[in-house]
């Protein structure tokens, strides 16, 4: 069967961000749009004769995109393609399959935690042979090719059957529809003490996991209910739906309010958790407590020796720059390395591959370890269950004990969503222009130690990432960080991060917004948020 050469012209908006190319569904439905980007992958990566992994989070347009990509993969000489049954593969599971089966890489179809459905978002990204998101050199090459592309290759074939596990040939390419959960479930059994977790769940421990009608439903049911013995119904909203049941698959206090309510009061659940659209994010709850992602990373690192692979300790940790400094003090106490990177999981990849770190995380509900090269929502949930099974303490008690030992980082993120892009960029430009004059001045009763635009030099390959967010660092350890996010598809999202350390357990108040009130007001005054954006308050506070 001969490939068909289809003439095309470039699109000017196919530059992938830190999480790949994300646009509204209707953008991807334009003739040639998806094809141009996929051909740019095949034109720049050595995939002819190789094995490729393909799957997504099941959102609207997932199945159609998989059919298109399979035809193009066969036309471009890919020898073998592993596809998740029903087109389903979570992002961490894709990384797992790439690594365990030693493939040349994978294509993931997802817009992560963004809404789905015909009026929602869609996304695509390429992961390399280490299982991680493509580094900037690769994404840059893909983008450069997309700017000059004039044709793509495909086959004229009917759609293939995705819903049963089987093998067949498409053109000259072998296609295997695989169990999307099996490889990942085997890996999890090697990462955690499943016997201890089974005993915890059999002993009256009450929990719930909200899959948010997204990709982790099948994974959570297989592992939590079937393998670990959690009661049927522990996994809520476990059927992946194209529109996520009309909900927003973002595991935070606003979008998982029903789950949060289950943990409140004397009769509340002992533990609850949620994951997002593609399975790489997590939210952790105990009775009457929400564990911030920053604290979660710090607590897991402080207790790393309870996990079977890390009985002898971990070599180091890493966090994204906006993530709180809670894990830094754990690393200092343990005498291990701690790295501060830009936002984007790909920046952890070199550190993980080099064995410099074992655990890493981002404040945006992402936590992971060296078992894969993506953040992993269900891994974090199982890590907490393993920890609770060993420590035999309620979540609230465990967290408060950590604060008493290491201090508490009051921390919050304020999101101003769908802000006019020009207004958001003007705010950042005004701030950058004033940075040289801020060091040594006072703000919110504190002395500013450093004001800069964060730049990162990779300690492994020497690559440099500049203008990664504006930091205002105070002498007492407090911070204000301003950053524009690339995860939205409409306008710009301005993220404001605020942090203050309290080391006196008797002085710790319960409300982070109250503890950070002076910094919140100072940040608005310093950056002119209301003046630039016209917003009186953030859209989301976490």
Secondary structure as UniProt FT lines:
FT   STRAND          4..7
FT   TURN            18..19
FT   STRAND          20..24
FT   HELIX           25..28
FT   TURN            31..32
FT   HELIX           33..44
FT   TURN            48..49
FT   STRAND          51..56
FT   TURN            60..61
FT   HELIX           62..75
FT   TURN            76..77
FT   STRAND          80..88
FT   HELIX           91..100
FT   TURN            101..102
FT   STRAND          105..109
FT   TURN            112..113
FT   TURN            118..119
FT   STRAND          121..127
FT   TURN            129..130
FT   HELIX           136..146
FT   TURN            147..148
FT   STRAND          151..154
FT   STRAND          167..170
FT   TURN            171..172
FT   STRAND          173..178
FT   TURN            180..181
FT   HELIX           182..191
FT   HELIX           194..202
FT   TURN            203..204
FT   STRAND          207..210
FT   TURN            212..213
FT   HELIX           216..220
FT   HELIX           221..227
FT   TURN            232..233
FT   STRAND          235..236
FT   TURN            242..243
FT   HELIX           244..246
FT   TURN            253..256
FT   HELIX           257..261
FT   TURN            262..263
FT   TURN            266..267
FT   STRAND          271..275
FT   TURN            277..278
FT   STRAND          282..286
FT   TURN            287..288
FT   STRAND          289..291
FT   HELIX           293..302
FT   HELIX           304..306
FT   HELIX           308..310
FT   TURN            311..312
FT   STRAND          316..320
FT   TURN            321..322
FT   HELIX           326..334
FT   STRAND          337..341
FT   HELIX           346..353
FT   TURN            354..355
FT   STRAND          359..362
FT   TURN            363..365
FT   STRAND          366..369
FT   TURN            370..371
FT   HELIX           377..391
FT   HELIX           395..406
FT   STRAND          408..419
FT   HELIX           421..434
FT   HELIX           435..437
FT   TURN            438..440
FT   STRAND          442..443
FT   TURN            444..445
FT   STRAND          446..453
FT   STRAND          456..457
FT   TURN            459..461
FT   STRAND          464..465
FT   STRAND          470..474
FT   TURN            475..476
FT   STRAND          479..485
FT   STRAND          492..502
FT   HELIX           505..507
FT   HELIX           512..515
FT   HELIX           517..527
FT   HELIX           529..533
FT   STRAND          540..541
//
